[in-house]
Each structure stands twice: as structure tokens, then as C-alpha cells.
Amino acid sequence: MFKVKVRFALLALLLPLLLNGNYILKNNLLNQKAQAYVETMAEELHDKTGVSVYLIATNEHFPERFNFVAYSKKIEGNLSKPYVLFIFAPYALITQKSQQRGRVAIIPSSADAQRLYNRSDVMDATVDVMSGVDKNKVEDKHAIGVVQGISELSDEIADAKGVKLESTIKETRQGLWVVKILVILGSAAVFWLFLLRPLYIRMKNGKKA
């Protein structure tokens, strides 16, 4: 618990340096393609509505009953209001007894901001992907769940403001397919960069020798 508090304190101190138009405050889970998708949606939403959606996607193993609302109060001075803070913590402990993990927190800056979206719809868009049985890796499910949740949140805020977004997922099946492709491309890029490319270079240099 002490380590968690220290890490959050450091994050709060670093936020002014990290923001600079960056809507992803912390990320230990998403590949570059999913990050870019989230940033694009959040930027378009802010440009058209003035509302900021911030994301924390973390692999922290938060303890049972960790208070995300209290945490958001510690960093809200660094966030552009009005905002909605989306916290995705798939390894956060739900109950000690069951050892179940996985929490999503959606924290608005005010009651007015909260009225711009339906919390249940956003939660469903995020959690449905995580609970589905398919061949996707856990890491890919995390990325798909976050992108779909942020998309639903952004669309609902935009609708409440009377505008339409071009970058969000428009239809569940089609949108999920698009996100899956982005996740696969991101995973393939990492696989090439860190495994296949070094192997190719070694083989190429070996042949020359």
C-alpha cells in the first residue's frame, strides 16, 4: 500500500510535465496503435466540445477498496476542466476473499460533466470485451476494452453537446473489428522491432562475414 501511495505521489508531481495536450496520463497496457487511437478521439472531442477525457491505463495491483475518487482529487489541479477521468486497472483487487481483479473508474470533474454520459453504457462497452471468450490475448483485450470504452464515452459526450465525432467507433461489430486490427498491427510492430529485426540483422551480418 505504501509503494502504491508513493507511485501515485510521483505521478501527481510529474503530471504538469507530462500533460502538454497529452490525454493519456499513464499507460502500462496499451500498444502504440491503441494509444494513438485514444489520443485522436480525445483530441477531437476536446476540440469540438471543450470537454477533456483523460486516461490512466495501469497494471498496478491496487489493494481492495482503493479509493480512485480520492486519488483523482489529488491530481485534478493539473487537469483541464471540464473533464472525465477514465481509469482502467485490470489488476486492481476487487475483494481479498475472492481474489477477483479488474476495476474501471469513470470520474467526472463535476455533476454537470457527469450528466453528459451514461456510466453504465461506458462500463458495458469496456467490460464486455474483457468478459468475452475468444482467442485474443489478455493484453489485446485490455487494448480493445479501453479503446471501445473511451469511444463510447466520447460519443456520448459529443451527442450531449450536439456534435458528431469522426474518429470514434460507429458500430459495435465494425468498430471492434477495426480495433482488433489496430491491436494486431501494434503487436506485430513490437514483435518485428524487438525479435525478428535483431534476428534478421544478425543473419544478414553473418552471411556477409
Helices and strands as residue ranges (DSSP letters): H 2-18, E 24-27, H 32-49, E 52-57, H 68-75, G 76-78, E 83-93, E 101-108, H 111-114, H 119-131, H 138-161, H 172-191, I 192-196, H 197-208
